[in-house]
Amino acid sequence: MAAQFITFCTFHSAPIRMASSVQTWARDCYTKQTLFGVKSSNRTYVHRMVTFDSVEVEDIKEFEDILSNGKVTLSQAKREQIRIR
């Protein structure tokens, strides 16, 4: 089976959208990388209306739940449904 790499980036919504955090995963293991000049970690940010603090992701399988609990929706289809309501 081929290796599966997943990379997540969080961007500031300032005038220039700069990467503020990066996560890189190979299957279920966090890997250390540098992307856009930002060193990766296993921490991410949820919606700024919930908290400005980073949240640790111990397992990639929890990532979507962590973001969802932090009021962040990854699925474009779900985002569209929310926007239409």
C-alpha positions in Angstrom: 0.0 0.0 0.0 1.4 3.4 -0.9 2.1 6.0 1.8 -0.6 8.5 2.4 0.6 12.1 3.3 -1.9 14.7 4.5 -0.9 18.3 5.1 -3.1 20.9 6.8 -2.4 24.6 6.9 -4.0 27.4 9.0 -3.8 30.9 7.5 -4.2 34.3 9.1 -7.0 36.3 7.7 -5.0 39.5 7.8 -4.5 41.6 4.7 -1.9 39.1 3.5 -2.9 35.5 4.1 0.2 33.9 5.6 0.4 30.3 6.9 0.4 30.4 10.7 0.4 26.6 11.4 1.2 23.5 9.5 0.5 19.8 10.2 1.9 17.0 8.1 0.8 13.4 8.7 2.0 10.2 7.1 -0.8 7.7 7.7 -1.4 8.0 11.5 2.0 9.5 12.4 2.8 13.2 12.7 5.9 14.2 10.7 8.2 17.2 11.1 8.3 19.4 8.0 8.7 23.0 7.1 6.2 24.5 4.7 5.9 28.2 3.7 8.7 28.9 6.2 6.5 27.5 9.1 7.7 24.4 11.1 5.0 21.8 11.4 3.6 20.6 14.7 0.7 18.5 15.9 -1.2 21.6 17.0 -4.0 23.4 15.1 -6.3 26.4 15.5 -10.1 26.3 15.7 -12.4 29.2 15.0 -11.2 32.4 16.6 -14.6 33.0 18.1 -14.1 29.8 20.2 -10.4 30.3 21.3 -7.2 31.9 20.1 -5.2 29.0 21.7 -3.9 26.1 19.7 -5.4 22.7 20.2 -3.2 19.5 20.2 -4.1 16.7 17.7 -2.9 13.4 19.0 -4.5 11.3 16.3 -5.3 12.3 12.8 -8.7 10.4 13.1 -9.7 13.0 15.7 -8.8 16.0 13.5 -12.2 16.6 11.9 -14.0 16.2 15.2 -11.6 18.7 16.9 -12.2 21.3 14.2 -16.0 20.6 14.2 -16.1 21.1 18.0 -14.2 24.3 17.4 -16.8 25.6 14.8 -14.6 24.9 11.8 -16.2 22.9 8.8 -13.8 21.3 6.4 -16.3 19.8 3.9 -17.1 22.3 1.2 -20.5 20.7 0.7 -21.3 21.1 4.4 -20.1 24.7 4.3 -22.4 25.4 1.4 -25.4 23.9 3.3 -24.6 26.1 6.3 -24.3 29.2 4.1 -27.6 28.6 2.4 -29.6 28.3 5.6 
